Amino acid sequence: MNRLSSDAFASAPRDAQGRPLDVIELRQLPVNCIVGVYPAERGTPQPLELDVALYLDTRKAAAEGSLRDTVDYARLSGELRFLLESADFRMLETAAEALCRYILAPPTEDSARAPVRAVTLRLFKPEALGRAGRASLQVHRTADEYQFEQEDKPFGRVDILFQDEHVGIYRLRIAPGRTIPTHEHRVMNESELVLGHGLLLQGQPVQAGTGFRWPKHLPHRYDNPKAIEQTVLCVDRPAFIPDDEVEVPEPSGGLMPVEGRAYYPAAASTLEAEAER
């Protein structure tokens, strides 16, 4: 049974030559997260289910056999789970819009993939109506709907993917040889997911697909020793407050080691590391 309300192939947009785009579908991805406007929903995670149809051209991937020419669905599913778990959305509509903007943003060099031209996304909220039924929202977005603002920073640049009064989603793009200096946050709740394999965090290598939630007042630092830009997916609650990026001296005993959570399957992280060699 197709969980999307229209057949993905029948409704597929077309490329410049008039050919229907290919479709990659992810179905029934489960995630527990905080989403909703009612007080009872604000403090307790609840289950969501996610269906996604990605429209793209996979001809080059078929001919050359490279994940860089398609979408690695193992990685993408982890990234979407990270966003839902980290952002604390008030409404399904906001969550769907933010996820679509992330999927349709141009890929970065350190986590290269084929560009996605359009996406159909459906979020199910199975407990919203109790036993009375199942609530869901389905949206369709195209890449040409969006323009993404960028800001230059001393460490490189920032892509602003989504922000409202409650949450901001950003890509921190650290240029070769640059550093995000030792800093802490005193107001924002910040979560970060390392997308490429090559960054140093707290002076130690960190695997692609590792996520972190930063306690307030914990100094942390990123260094990029690689020859290409490295990217960190960042969620701030509330949206980024410039004055809350507080640079601090490195502690006398050194930066505290931190343990993250793996959002990519082990095989995906290993493949990324081997590709960097």
N, C-alpha and C positions, 0 to 999 in steps of 0.2 A: 504494500500500500504506500503510495506516494504521500508523504506528510506535508509537502508543499502544496498549496491549494491549486496550482496550475502546473502542467507538465513542463519541466525545466527545458527540455529540448524544443518543444513546440514553441515556447515563448522566448527562445534564446535570441539576444540581439546579434547583429551581423557586423562583420568587419568591413574595411574600406572597399573590398572586392565584392561585397554582397553575400559572403559566405557566413552561415550560422557559426557563432563561436562555440567552442567546446565547453563542456560543463563538468566541473568537479563538485561532488556533493559530499557534505559531512552531515550525518543524521544522528539524532538522539544523543547529542553530547551532553552529559549530565554535569551540573555544577551547583554547588551550594553557595549562595551569596545573599547579601542584604540588598533587597530591592522592594520599594513600596513607599507609600506616603503615610500609611496609618501607623500610629505609635507602636502597635504590636509588631509591625514589620521592621521597625528601625533598629532594633537591638538584637534580632535573632536571624541568622542565616536561614534561608528556605531554598528548596530545590527548584532549579530551572532546567529546562531542556532546550537545546539549541539545534536548529537545522540551518545549514548554509548551502547555497548553490553559487559557485564561482564561475563566471563566464570569462574565458580566455582562449588564446590560441596555443594548442599543445603540439603543433606540427614539428617545431624545432626540437622539442624534447623527445618526440617519437623517433626522429631521425638521428639525434646525437646522444641520447641516453643520459642527459644531465638534469639533475634536480633544479639547477639554476634556470632552466628553460620551462619550468612548470611551477606548481605550488606544492611544497612539502606539507601535506596535510597533517602529519604528526607534529611538526613545529607549529603550524597555524592553530591547531586545536589547543595546544598549550598556551599560546599567546592570548587567545580569546578567553580561555579559562582564567588566566592571570588578570585580564582586564575586568571581568565580571566579579571576581573575588575581591579586587582591590578598590573598585570605584564607589561602591555603596550608592548605586543609582536610586533616585526617587521614583522613576517611572520606567515601565518597559519601553516606552517610546524613546526616552533618552538613551537607554542602554542600546537599543537597536541602532539608533543614529550614530552613536559613538563607535560601535563595532563596525558599521559599514564604512565610516570614515577611515578607520584604521586599515581595513582590508583593501580599500581603494587608493590609499596613499602610495605614491611611487616607491618601489623597493630601494633599499640601501645596498651599498657595495658589499658590506660584510655579511649580509644575510640575503644575497641576491636571489631573485625569483622572477618569474614572468609577471608582467603587469596584469592585474585583473581589471577587465574593462567594465564589468557590472557585477552586482551581487543581489541575490534574493535571500533574505534572512528571516527566520521565524523563531520567536521565543515563546515557549510554553511556560505557564505558571500553574503547575498542576494543583497546588493547594489553595489557590486564590478563592475558589468557590466551594471549597469543601467537597461534599459528594454531589453537589448540584450540577456539576459540569466541569469543563476544562477551559481556562482562559488562555488566549494566545494572541500574538501580534505578528503580522507578516508585512515586511517592507521590501521594496525594490529600489536600488540606487545605481546610478552609472557614474563612472569616473569623471566624466566631463561636467558633472554637477558641482565639483569641488575645486577650490583653489586653497592651498595650504600656506598659511603665513609662516615665514622663517625669521628668526632673529639671530644675528651674529653675536658670538660670545668669545671671550679670550680663549676658551678651549676648543672652539669650532663653531657650531651653530645648533639651533634648536628648531625643530619642526613642531608647530602648534597644531595638533591633530583634532583636538576637541577641548572646549572649556565652557563652563557655565558658572553660576555662583557657587556651586557645590563641589565641582571636581574639574580638574584639568588633566589632559592626556597629552604627553609630549614625547618626542624622540630627541634624546641628547646625543648629538653626533660629534664624537671626540676625534679631532684631527690627528694625523700621525705625529707622534712625539709630544702631544699636548696632554694636559692634566686638568681634571676638575679638582681644584685645591681642597685641602682638608676643611670641611665645613660641617655644620650641624643645623638642625631645624628646631625652633622653639614653639611654633604655632601649627604648622602643617603636619599632617600625617602623610608620609611619603612611602610609596612602594616602587620598586624598580626591578626590571627584568633585563638581564644582559642578553643581547640578541646575537652578537658575534663571538667568535672564539679567538681571544687575543688580548683582552683587557686584564689589567692588574687592579684588584680591589684590596685596599689595605696593604698594598705591596705584594699581594699573592695572586697567582693566576686564578681565573674564575672561568668555569665552563659555560659555554653558550646554553641558554635556557634556564639559568639559575635566577630565582627570584628572591628579593629581600624586602622586608618591611623594617623601616628604620625607626627605632625608638627615638623620641625627642631627646635632644642633647647628646646624641651619640655621634662623635666625629667620624667622618668617613671620607674616602678619597679614591678617585679613579685615575689610572695612568694608562696611556695607549702607547706601548713600545713598538707597535706594528707599523708597516708601511702603508696601510690603508686605514680609512676612517672606521671607527668602531662605534656601535650604537647601543644605547640603553633606553628601553621603553620605561617611561616614568609616569606614575599616577600620583597627583597631589590632591589632597582634600584638606581645606578648600583649594580652589585653583591657585596656581603659583603666586606667591607673595614675594616680590623681589627682596624686601627687607628681611625676610626670614631665611635667606640663603646666607647664613652667618659664617664667614671664614674665621677659623680658630687656629691657634698654634697646635702643632702635633703634640700629643701628650708625651711627657718625659719618658714613659715606659713604652712608647710606640703605639700605633693604632691597634685597637682591639680586633682580634680575628672574629669574623662573623660566619655563621652557618646559614646557607640559603636553602631554598626548596627547589627541587628539580621540576620544571614544567615541560621539558622535552623528554621523550623516552630515551633511555641510555643509548640505544643504537643511533638516534639522531645526533646526540651530542658527540659520540665517537666519530661519526662520519664527518661532522663539522671540523673536529680537531685534525683528522687525517687530511682533509682538504687544505688545511693551512700549512701542512709540511712541505 
